[in-house]
């Protein structure tokens, strides 16, 4: 069996509430995504889906367990090393976009390439054209609609041809037509690259389109039953 693109083993993450009580958000015995696999993830607001994506991206450290991305065990790395792994191997479509307000759409995509070690402006322009922003490349985020900012975020996530793409509600701010186009773009780009995809969504029709979908509750409950999480 080939090495997985993503492997979580015994992952636990808890946060301290204002009253001092510790709340366990993640308690995942095992979760695996292979190269090229596309997985949909659902769960109610506040259940920890974004926390899971942040852990996988190396933005948060786990309290216990192992997070392996493209062969790199994130829990063994310094913050700077985790940043480099994320830049080179992970594309992240943030729910809140996280675009740099002082940069144009083109520059926001290019800066992601810079952190990975090389800027390809032709590819950045092609990605923005592909998400329907050929005439908005020089616009800054405040000059773009919410849906247009979402599409810049998608282009940026795909900029470095990552091994793993994480998408947090990437169609949530788009109308029905743009949502379908954006979802198709993300999935097609991942297939072309052979990249794995983990996509969070509340939309039943989006999740139904994935060959494998699961809930965060299922992952966390797997420990209770003593069996591996859903595959």
JOWO-V658551 format. One record per residue. RES is the residue in three letters. SS is DSSP state (hx for helix, st for strand, lp for the rest). PSI is psi in whole degrees, 0 to 359 (* if undefined). BURIAL is # if it has 9 or more other ideal C-beta (glycine too) atoms within 8 Angstrom, else .. Layout:
BEGIN
res	ss	psi	burial
RES	SS	PSI	BURIAL
RES	SS	PSI	BURIAL
END
This chain:
BEGIN
res	ss	psi	burial
UNK	lp	136	.
UNK	lp	160	.
UNK	lp	140	.
UNK	lp	154	#
UNK	lp	324	#
UNK	st	133	#
UNK	st	118	#
UNK	st	133	#
UNK	st	120	#
UNK	st	36	#
UNK	st	129	#
UNK	st	138	#
UNK	st	127	#
UNK	st	156	#
UNK	st	152	.
UNK	st	123	.
UNK	lp	164	.
UNK	lp	331	.
UNK	lp	2	.
UNK	lp	355	.
UNK	lp	139	.
UNK	st	130	.
UNK	st	121	.
UNK	st	121	.
UNK	st	318	.
UNK	st	133	#
UNK	st	77	.
UNK	st	111	#
UNK	st	317	#
UNK	st	138	#
UNK	st	127	#
UNK	st	138	#
UNK	st	127	#
UNK	lp	164	#
UNK	lp	132	#
UNK	lp	352	#
UNK	lp	144	#
UNK	st	123	#
UNK	st	134	#
UNK	st	141	#
UNK	st	132	#
UNK	st	168	#
UNK	lp	152	#
UNK	lp	160	.
UNK	lp	137	.
UNK	lp	5	.
UNK	lp	344	.
UNK	lp	11	#
UNK	hx	314	#
UNK	hx	324	#
UNK	hx	318	#
UNK	hx	314	#
UNK	hx	321	#
UNK	hx	323	#
UNK	hx	316	#
UNK	hx	323	#
UNK	hx	353	#
UNK	lp	14	#
UNK	lp	336	.
UNK	lp	142	.
UNK	lp	144	.
UNK	lp	155	#
UNK	lp	330	.
UNK	st	157	.
UNK	st	186	#
UNK	st	139	#
UNK	st	111	#
UNK	st	122	#
UNK	st	120	#
UNK	lp	39	#
UNK	lp	1	.
UNK	st	124	#
UNK	st	103	.
UNK	hx	327	#
UNK	hx	346	#
UNK	hx	356	.
UNK	lp	154	#
UNK	lp	168	.
UNK	hx	317	.
UNK	hx	320	.
UNK	hx	322	.
UNK	hx	321	#
UNK	hx	319	#
UNK	hx	320	.
UNK	hx	316	#
UNK	hx	315	#
UNK	hx	322	#
UNK	hx	332	#
UNK	hx	348	#
UNK	st	131	#
UNK	st	130	#
UNK	st	118	#
UNK	st	101	#
UNK	lp	146	.
UNK	lp	326	.
UNK	lp	17	.
UNK	lp	308	#
UNK	lp	38	.
UNK	lp	150	#
UNK	lp	117	.
UNK	lp	333	.
UNK	lp	358	.
UNK	lp	151	#
UNK	st	171	#
UNK	hx	314	#
UNK	hx	318	#
UNK	hx	327	#
UNK	hx	322	#
UNK	hx	318	#
UNK	hx	324	#
UNK	hx	329	#
UNK	hx	322	#
UNK	hx	322	#
UNK	hx	316	#
UNK	hx	338	.
UNK	lp	357	#
UNK	lp	359	.
UNK	lp	133	.
UNK	lp	129	.
UNK	lp	92	.
UNK	hx	328	.
UNK	hx	318	.
UNK	hx	321	#
UNK	hx	316	#
UNK	hx	320	#
UNK	hx	322	.
UNK	hx	317	#
UNK	hx	323	#
UNK	hx	320	#
UNK	hx	330	.
UNK	lp	14	#
UNK	lp	26	.
UNK	lp	30	#
UNK	lp	329	.
UNK	lp	13	.
UNK	lp	14	#
UNK	lp	329	#
UNK	lp	3	.
UNK	lp	143	#
UNK	st	162	#
UNK	hx	320	#
UNK	hx	343	.
UNK	hx	1	.
UNK	lp	152	#
UNK	lp	168	.
UNK	hx	316	.
UNK	hx	322	#
UNK	hx	321	#
UNK	hx	322	#
UNK	hx	320	#
UNK	hx	327	#
UNK	hx	318	#
UNK	hx	323	#
UNK	hx	313	#
UNK	hx	318	#
UNK	hx	319	#
UNK	hx	331	#
UNK	hx	356	#
UNK	lp	320	#
UNK	lp	18	#
UNK	lp	60	.
UNK	lp	160	#
UNK	lp	332	#
UNK	st	130	#
UNK	st	128	#
UNK	st	128	#
UNK	st	117	#
UNK	st	99	#
UNK	lp	55	#
UNK	lp	345	#
UNK	lp	4	#
UNK	lp	334	#
UNK	lp	16	.
UNK	lp	152	#
UNK	lp	172	.
UNK	hx	317	.
UNK	hx	312	.
UNK	hx	325	#
UNK	hx	315	#
UNK	hx	319	#
UNK	hx	317	#
UNK	hx	317	#
UNK	hx	316	#
UNK	hx	320	.
UNK	hx	311	#
UNK	hx	313	#
UNK	hx	321	#
UNK	hx	316	.
UNK	hx	321	#
UNK	hx	319	#
UNK	hx	318	.
UNK	hx	321	.
UNK	hx	342	.
UNK	lp	22	.
UNK	lp	151	#
UNK	st	155	#
UNK	st	130	#
UNK	st	113	#
UNK	st	125	#
UNK	st	134	#
UNK	lp	150	#
UNK	lp	349	.
UNK	lp	120	.
UNK	hx	322	.
UNK	hx	327	.
UNK	hx	311	#
UNK	hx	324	#
UNK	hx	340	.
UNK	lp	352	.
UNK	lp	140	#
UNK	lp	338	.
UNK	st	122	#
UNK	st	152	#
UNK	st	169	#
UNK	st	154	.
UNK	hx	327	#
UNK	hx	320	.
UNK	hx	317	#
UNK	hx	314	#
UNK	hx	330	#
UNK	hx	340	.
UNK	hx	327	#
UNK	hx	324	#
UNK	hx	323	.
UNK	hx	350	.
UNK	lp	18	.
UNK	lp	165	.
UNK	lp	150	.
UNK	lp	164	#
UNK	lp	142	.
UNK	lp	*	.
END
